[in-house]
Amino acid sequence: MNPDAGVGGHRKFSRKELLGIGAAGAGAVLLSGCGGAGSSSSGGGGSGSKQVTLGSIGWNEDIAVSTLTKILMEKNFGYSVQIKGPLDVGPLFEGVAKGYLTAFQDVWMPNHKKYLAKVKSEVTLLPPWYQGVTKYDIAVPAYMKNIKSIADLPKTGLHEITGIEPGAAINPQIRNHVFPEYHLKGWKLVTSSTAAMLAQLQKKYQAKEPIVFLAWSPHWMNVKYNIRYLKDPKNALGAFNNPSKITTLINKNLQNKDPVTYAFLKAIKLDQNQVNQIELEINKAGATNPEKGVKNWLKKNGSVVKPWISAAKQAKKS
């Protein structure tokens, strides 16, 4: 997460800043277990290894796929894979275009189209690796059986939607369109943070109490909780009702420079359940050690990644 692709400030980092940026904040804590340059934590890194640097925005699906990439590339091909982040969207696109970063694996399209337009002559966008359908809507726990549409919200007896960060792009859409179009007088959108929203969901869910909240997929909440995304017959959420495609951005020279990495990144395919399960395993293992969670997932899902490894091995032979 965050489905609000492109939200936040955009400061252009210098090459030195981009290469040396330290992990800071909650997203960085999630990345801190991913190792660094020359890491051999997955059995294949070390001095003299080929270097791959993945830029990360720190969202859950990005942590999942980049950590999975790191583990497999190091173990199977002797690479040293470093994950840099969290970085804002602008510097991620710029970093890949300039070659400071090998790839950014959490591009949401069409959400990121304005960033792609700035660097399109220097990059390549790979086919979507996420095979599921993204969602970003208002939701309720499934035990609220009579609430199936936004139009049903007055039946909840509530007057608020538990939201995420104040800067989330969906917030104005809810306040300016959802509330008035569905005549939800007296309703408010309560914002704080994603972590706070999830904590509130956990509390209410355990007590089987009503709650209306923002939900999205892919995310581990879809596995841990039985939730229902509400229908929006008036299309008050507008473009937020439309699914996005999640793909990988690479430098245009990567295929010639490093065909193994190119082939591996291009071969990655994960469906909704797989992404949610990886995120859930990371959550169970502890957010500060995503590698542990990903390795736990790999123990039962090794067959999923075999085609990626085979594609990279074939490129290595060519």
NUSE-671955 format. One line per field, with one value per residue (C-alpha): residue in one letter; x, y, z; residue number from 1. Coordinates in Angstrom, 2 decimals. Example, Ala and Ser with C-alpha at 12.3 -4.5 7.8 and 13.67 -1.06 7.14 Angstrom:
! residues 2
aa = a, s $
x = 12.30, 13.67 $
y = -4.50, -1.06 $
z = 7.80, 7.14 $
i = 1, 2 $
***
This chain:
! residues 318
aa = m, n, p, d, a, g, v, g, g, h, r, k, f, s, r, k, e, l, l, g, i, g, a, a, g, a, g, a, v, l, l, s, g, c, g, g, a, g, s, s, s, s, g, g, g, g, s, g, s, k, q, v, t, l, g, s, i, g, w, n, e, d, i, a, v, s, t, l, t, k, i, l, m, e, k, n, f, g, y, s, v, q, i, k, g, p, l, d, v, g, p, l, f, e, g, v, a, k, g, y, l, t, a, f, q, d, v, w, m, p, n, h, k, k, y, l, a, k, v, k, s, e, v, t, l, l, p, p, w, y, q, g, v, t, k, y, d, i, a, v, p, a, y, m, k, n, i, k, s, i, a, d, l, p, k, t, g, l, h, e, i, t, g, i, e, p, g, a, a, i, n, p, q, i, r, n, h, v, f, p, e, y, h, l, k, g, w, k, l, v, t, s, s, t, a, a, m, l, a, q, l, q, k, k, y, q, a, k, e, p, i, v, f, l, a, w, s, p, h, w, m, n, v, k, y, n, i, r, y, l, k, d, p, k, n, a, l, g, a, f, n, n, p, s, k, i, t, t, l, i, n, k, n, l, q, n, k, d, p, v, t, y, a, f, l, k, a, i, k, l, d, q, n, q, v, n, q, i, e, l, e, i, n, k, a, g, a, t, n, p, e, k, g, v, k, n, w, l, k, k, n, g, s, v, v, k, p, w, i, s, a, a, k, q, a, k, k, s $
x = 0.00, -0.51, -3.07, -2.79, -0.06, 1.63, 0.45, 3.02, 5.80, 8.20, 11.77, 14.42, 17.22, 20.75, 22.60, 24.54, 21.38, 19.58, 22.39, 23.00, 19.53, 18.90, 15.78, 13.63, 10.11, 7.63, 8.22, 11.95, 11.45, 9.69, 12.66, 15.38, 15.45, 16.11, 19.86, 22.10, 24.82, 27.04, 24.61, 24.83, 21.85, 20.09, 23.11, 24.32, 25.57, 29.02, 31.90, 32.27, 28.57, 26.60, 24.73, 21.02, 19.45, 15.68, 13.94, 11.07, 8.22, 7.67, 4.13, 3.16, 3.05, 6.35, 8.05, 6.66, 7.78, 11.14, 12.09, 11.05, 13.19, 16.16, 16.02, 15.68, 18.28, 20.85, 20.18, 19.96, 22.29, 24.80, 23.66, 23.92, 20.52, 20.01, 16.63, 16.66, 13.81, 11.40, 11.57, 8.85, 7.41, 9.29, 12.78, 11.98, 11.15, 14.12, 16.44, 15.52, 15.80, 19.25, 20.45, 20.87, 18.20, 17.87, 14.11, 11.01, 8.48, 5.41, 4.26, 0.47, -0.97, -2.63, -1.98, 1.70, 1.29, 2.43, 5.71, 6.20, 5.68, 8.70, 11.14, 9.54, 12.49, 14.87, 12.83, 10.84, 7.61, 7.35, 4.03, 2.08, 3.43, 0.29, -2.33, -5.15, -7.62, -6.80, -9.49, -9.72, -13.13, -15.23, -15.76, -17.35, -16.80, -18.83, -20.76, -22.57, -24.85, -27.32, -24.67, -23.87, -23.84, -22.75, -26.47, -26.94, -24.60, -27.41, -28.50, -25.22, -26.13, -22.69, -21.76, -18.12, -15.76, -12.44, -9.84, -6.07, -3.60, -4.97, -3.26, -4.88, -6.15, -9.49, -10.39, -11.68, -13.68, -15.47, -16.12, -17.07, -18.94, -19.78, -21.31, -23.48, -24.50, -25.65, -27.17, -24.96, -25.65, -23.66, -21.13, -17.42, -14.21, -11.84, -8.19, -5.00, -2.80, -3.02, -1.71, -4.34, -7.11, -5.96, -5.76, -9.31, -10.48, -8.83, -10.52, -13.98, -13.66, -12.78, -15.80, -18.06, -18.91, -19.87, -17.19, -16.97, -13.42, -11.21, -9.93, -7.77, -6.29, -3.69, -3.24, -3.04, -6.25, -8.14, -6.78, -6.95, -10.47, -13.68, -14.63, -17.07, -16.31, -19.41, -21.13, -21.23, -24.30, -23.95, -20.24, -19.54, -15.98, -15.35, -11.95, -11.26, -13.70, -11.45, -8.76, -5.08, -2.26, 0.86, 4.07, 7.84, 9.86, 13.38, 16.06, 15.87, 19.42, 18.80, 17.98, 21.36, 23.33, 21.94, 19.72, 19.44, 17.88, 15.73, 14.40, 13.74, 11.85, 9.82, 8.84, 7.43, 3.71, 1.69, -2.05, -4.11, -4.12, -0.37, 0.45, -1.94, -0.45, 3.13, 2.12, 0.38, 3.48, 5.59, 3.08, 3.21, 7.00, 7.33, 7.45, 11.10, 12.16, 10.35, 12.87, 11.73, 8.10, 8.92, 11.04, 8.16, 5.90, 8.46, 8.52, 4.99, 5.04, 8.32, 6.53, 5.21, 8.68, 10.23, 9.23, 10.91, 14.14, 13.98, 13.52, 16.56, 18.67, 17.75, 18.82, 22.11, 22.81, 22.04 $
y = 0.00, 3.02, 3.02, 6.82, 6.66, 10.00, 11.52, 13.51, 15.96, 15.59, 16.63, 15.76, 13.92, 14.32, 11.20, 11.23, 11.57, 8.88, 6.37, 7.12, 7.82, 6.15, 4.30, 6.55, 6.41, 3.56, 2.44, 2.26, 0.10, -2.35, -2.28, -2.48, -6.27, -6.42, -6.12, -3.82, -3.72, -6.76, -8.55, -12.32, -12.81, -14.98, -17.13, -15.63, -12.10, -10.85, -8.89, -9.28, -10.05, -8.33, -5.43, -4.79, -1.79, -1.79, 1.44, 1.10, 3.37, 1.32, 0.16, -3.37, -4.93, -3.24, -4.62, -8.06, -8.21, -6.46, -8.69, -11.75, -10.51, -9.95, -13.39, -15.25, -13.24, -13.64, -17.32, -18.46, -16.09, -14.82, -11.22, -8.61, -6.94, -3.70, -2.16, 1.64, 3.41, 4.60, 7.10, 9.34, 8.57, 11.30, 10.29, 6.64, 7.34, 9.68, 7.15, 4.43, 6.83, 8.00, 4.48, 5.07, 2.41, -0.85, -1.02, 0.20, -2.63, -0.78, 1.36, 1.85, 2.68, 4.93, 6.57, 7.17, 8.28, 11.86, 10.58, 8.16, 10.97, 12.84, 9.95, 7.79, 8.09, 6.68, 3.81, 0.70, -0.33, -4.11, -5.99, -6.01, -8.51, -8.24, -10.54, -9.55, -6.69, -3.77, -2.25, 0.95, 1.53, 2.05, -1.23, -2.90, -6.23, -9.03, -9.55, -6.26, -8.33, -5.62, -3.15, -3.88, -0.41, 3.10, 3.89, 1.51, 3.43, 5.21, 1.76, 1.30, 3.76, 5.30, 8.74, 8.32, 6.55, 5.50, 6.72, 6.70, 9.56, 13.13, 13.55, 10.49, 11.41, 9.69, 11.96, 14.96, 12.60, 11.21, 14.59, 16.44, 13.71, 10.61, 12.43, 14.87, 12.47, 9.83, 12.45, 11.38, 14.44, 14.60, 12.04, 12.71, 11.14, 10.54, 10.55, 9.64, 6.89, 3.51, 1.83, 3.56, 2.52, -1.10, -1.03, 0.28, -2.38, -5.08, -3.80, -3.54, -6.83, -8.79, -7.32, -7.76, -4.07, -1.97, 0.01, 1.70, 2.07, 2.47, -0.78, -1.72, -4.73, -6.10, -5.98, -8.57, -7.21, -9.07, -12.36, -11.66, -10.22, -11.13, -7.75, -6.42, -3.66, -1.53, -0.98, 2.57, 2.75, 6.53, 6.23, 8.94, 7.66, 8.24, 7.08, 5.38, 2.68, 1.78, -0.89, -0.13, -2.24, -2.80, -3.23, -2.69, 0.25, -0.44, 1.58, 1.20, -0.25, -3.05, -5.74, -5.35, -4.55, -7.31, -9.80, -12.08, -9.41, -8.22, -11.72, -12.34, -9.08, -9.57, -13.12, -12.24, -13.00, -12.94, -13.04, -11.32, -14.24, -14.74, -11.08, -10.98, -14.17, -12.86, -9.66, -11.66, -13.80, -10.63, -9.24, -12.45, -12.58, -8.94, -5.95, -5.26, -8.57, -8.99, -11.58, -14.00, -13.66, -14.07, -17.17, -18.66, -18.08, -19.63, -22.87, -23.64, -21.77, -22.64, -23.74, -20.20, -18.76, -21.59, -20.05, -16.76, -18.53, -20.62, -17.52, -15.86, -19.02, -19.22, -15.59, -16.39, -19.15, -16.97 $
z = 0.00, -0.73, -3.51, -3.69, -6.29, -6.69, -3.42, -1.50, -2.15, -5.02, -4.34, -6.91, -5.14, -6.44, -7.52, -4.27, -2.20, -4.14, -3.81, -0.16, 1.12, 4.47, 5.45, 7.59, 8.91, 9.04, 5.48, 6.09, 9.14, 6.85, 4.49, 7.12, 7.05, 3.32, 3.50, 1.50, -1.11, -0.93, 1.36, 1.36, 3.63, 1.06, 0.34, -2.92, -2.33, -1.43, -2.85, -6.58, -7.05, -9.77, -8.22, -8.57, -6.86, -6.46, -5.62, -3.18, -2.20, 0.95, 0.18, 1.22, -2.24, -3.13, -0.03, -0.88, -4.53, -4.03, -1.10, -3.11, -6.01, -3.71, -2.13, -5.44, -7.37, -4.62, -4.04, -7.66, -9.52, -6.97, -7.26, -4.55, -4.38, -2.51, -1.76, -1.54, 0.17, 1.00, -1.85, -3.26, -6.69, -8.58, -7.43, -8.13, -11.77, -12.07, -10.43, -12.91, -15.86, -14.79, -13.97, -10.23, -9.70, -11.63, -11.30, -9.49, -9.15, -7.88, -10.79, -10.75, -14.15, -15.11, -11.71, -12.50, -16.10, -15.45, -13.97, -16.86, -19.37, -17.97, -18.49, -21.19, -23.58, -20.94, -19.50, -20.37, -18.70, -18.41, -18.73, -15.44, -12.91, -10.79, -12.29, -9.97, -10.07, -7.82, -5.63, -3.62, -2.08, 1.00, 2.85, 5.86, 7.65, 6.07, 9.31, 8.55, 6.32, 5.32, 4.16, 0.52, -1.04, -0.07, -0.21, 2.76, 5.08, 6.99, 8.18, 10.06, 12.81, 12.32, 11.04, 10.07, 7.72, 9.26, 6.80, 6.40, 5.89, 5.60, 2.23, 0.62, -2.84, -2.25, 0.69, -1.31, -3.52, -0.47, 1.10, -2.10, -3.96, -1.91, 1.06, -0.91, -3.70, -1.22, 1.12, 4.02, 6.14, 9.35, 8.13, 8.40, 7.18, 10.08, 8.99, 10.83, 9.35, 7.67, 10.83, 12.95, 10.57, 10.63, 14.43, 14.63, 12.17, 14.27, 17.43, 15.88, 14.00, 17.12, 18.92, 15.86, 16.06, 13.01, 11.21, 7.80, 6.51, 3.45, 1.97, -0.98, -2.73, -2.90, 0.88, 3.65, 5.25, 2.51, 3.84, 7.56, 7.56, 5.76, 4.32, 1.74, -0.75, -1.10, -4.41, -5.73, -8.01, -8.42, -9.28, -6.70, -6.26, -9.96, -11.17, -7.84, -8.90, -11.83, -11.39, -11.95, -13.38, -11.28, -13.22, -13.20, -14.52, -15.81, -17.56, -21.35, -21.41, -18.88, -21.44, -23.13, -19.98, -17.77, -19.65, -16.61, -14.41, -17.30, -17.95, -14.27, -13.71, -16.89, -15.89, -12.46, -12.19, -8.96, -8.48, -5.81, -3.37, -3.70, -3.03, -0.08, 1.35, 1.05, 2.81, 5.52, 6.08, 6.36, 8.84, 10.90, 10.90, 11.93, 9.65, 10.47, 8.92, 5.58, 4.37, 7.06, 5.99, 2.30, 2.99, 4.97, 1.95, -0.40, 1.61, 0.39, -2.92, -4.59, -7.75, -8.28, -8.80, -10.86, -14.23, -13.28, -12.40, -15.58, -17.71, -16.12, -16.50, -20.16, -20.64, -18.92, -21.44, -24.44 $
i = 1, 2, 3, 4, 5, 6, 7, 8, 9, 10, 11, 12, 13, 14, 15, 16, 17, 18, 19, 20, 21, 22, 23, 24, 25, 26, 27, 28, 29, 30, 31, 32, 33, 34, 35, 36, 37, 38, 39, 40, 41, 42, 43, 44, 45, 46, 47, 48, 49, 50, 51, 52, 53, 54, 55, 56, 57, 58, 59, 60, 61, 62, 63, 64, 65, 66, 67, 68, 69, 70, 71, 72, 73, 74, 75, 76, 77, 78, 79, 80, 81, 82, 83, 84, 85, 86, 87, 88, 89, 90, 91, 92, 93, 94, 95, 96, 97, 98, 99, 100, 101, 102, 103, 104, 105, 106, 107, 108, 109, 110, 111, 112, 113, 114, 115, 116, 117, 118, 119, 120, 121, 122, 123, 124, 125, 126, 127, 128, 129, 130, 131, 132, 133, 134, 135, 136, 137, 138, 139, 140, 141, 142, 143, 144, 145, 146, 147, 148, 149, 150, 151, 152, 153, 154, 155, 156, 157, 158, 159, 160, 161, 162, 163, 164, 165, 166, 167, 168, 169, 170, 171, 172, 173, 174, 175, 176, 177, 178, 179, 180, 181, 182, 183, 184, 185, 186, 187, 188, 189, 190, 191, 192, 193, 194, 195, 196, 197, 198, 199, 200, 201, 202, 203, 204, 205, 206, 207, 208, 209, 210, 211, 212, 213, 214, 215, 216, 217, 218, 219, 220, 221, 222, 223, 224, 225, 226, 227, 228, 229, 230, 231, 232, 233, 234, 235, 236, 237, 238, 239, 240, 241, 242, 243, 244, 245, 246, 247, 248, 249, 250, 251, 252, 253, 254, 255, 256, 257, 258, 259, 260, 261, 262, 263, 264, 265, 266, 267, 268, 269, 270, 271, 272, 273, 274, 275, 276, 277, 278, 279, 280, 281, 282, 283, 284, 285, 286, 287, 288, 289, 290, 291, 292, 293, 294, 295, 296, 297, 298, 299, 300, 301, 302, 303, 304, 305, 306, 307, 308, 309, 310, 311, 312, 313, 314, 315, 316, 317, 318 $
***
